[in-house]
Amino acid sequence: MTIKELREKRNKAWNDTKAFLDSHRAENGTLSAEDSAIYDKMEAEINDLGKEISRLERASEIEKQLSQPTSDPITGTPGGADKKKSGRASDEYRMAALAALRSNFKHVSNALQEGVDADGGYLVPEEWDSRLIDILDEENIMRRLSTIIRTSGLHRINLAANKPAAAWIEEGGELTWGDATFDQTTMDAYKLHVAIKVTEELLYDNAYNLEGYITTQFGKALANAEEDAFLNGDGSGKPTGLFTTATAFDSVDELDSDSLISLVYALKRPYRKNASFIMNDATIAAIRKLKDNNGAYIWQPSYQAGEPDRVLGYAVHTSAYAPTTGIAFGDYSYYNIGDRGTRSFAELRELFAGNGMIGYVAKERVDGKLLLPEAVQVLTIGTTAAG
């Protein structure tokens, strides 16, 4: 079944579920035990369809990545000089890097020596680095929503703390003077790494696909760790999370539609133009049952591939790392990610030699901060609200 067919099936299932809920409510607005069990089963089917849609979309992207050609056709004239490419990612460098992996780094060419870093690892070729970033963009919602700054060192950002205000005066009256003050924040770089072990058989027998396997697995692991820090980090040895620094709007024991409406309009109007929700997948189950004062469901499923679901007309982004006790609403472009850009790649052969395995380690340096806390509001809910 295609992604389009699954979306159509999910939308039909949701409409059937709404109709069932409306037609089986008792006078006091509740469901009987039997009807409640049926509704829970219908809702579980919708959740399963949503997960399958996400799974197929990710699989399609990964397949697209791995289907890219691993080498370029020979276009140069025999005996003639090939045209050099600018930057680190020359054909010579890329092919030499792959050759080194296949030979357990026993053969080192001059092109590879150009990429040796301080700890003896090899600098990832530009082509590999770009493909890692592609995977991060797909798996990490904060990299899609935030502002990414490529830095080579400590990055300072100036902020307007207080703005001058206008005042009325009488004709010929004395001027009143206001002060404009400024603040400054810095984007540092915290080290994040991922390490995997592969068997020697995988290296020797499947060397042709090793490049795609390693970049895919490393990209997913880095993306998951990044997203957790971008949402919940305390700034100690890792980025400062969105939920950690955003403005606390309110705290409620139980989630209801009025609280979500108040959350939306508590955000200043300029930020609402590009605002959206971030919440845990579990919170959606509670929101799907909520209605506004007119009896209409506030959750609106997406009817078009690539478009997010909506609540009160605003896009909803879900993350497994968002807390189940909080909902964020705001303009996330004010969350800045300081990315040093270059990722290092190194081999650890001796450490696992006795097990017939070879280790590989990827490292990156990144930071993240919400520059304007007022650009994002967070509603805190009780632990029972998302159940």
Secondary structure, DSSP 8 states (H G I E B T S, - for coil): --HHHHHHHHHHHHHHHHHHHHHS--TTS---HHHHHHHHHHHHHHHHHHHHHHHHHHHHHHHHHHTS-SS----S-TTS-----SSS--HHHHHHHHHHHHTTT----HHHHTTB-TTS-EE--HHHHHHHHHHHHHH-HHHHHSEEEE-SS-EEEEEEEE--------TT--------EEEEEEE--EEEEEEEEEEHHHHHHSGGGHHHHHHHHHHHHHHHHHHHHHHH-BSSSS-B-HHHHSEEEEEESS--HHHHHHHHHHS-HHHHTT-EEEE-HHHHHHHTT-B-TTS-BSEE---STT---EETTEEEEE-TTS-TTEEEEE-GGGEEEEE----EEEEE-GGGGGGTEEEEEEEEEEEEEES-GGGEEEEEE-TTTT-
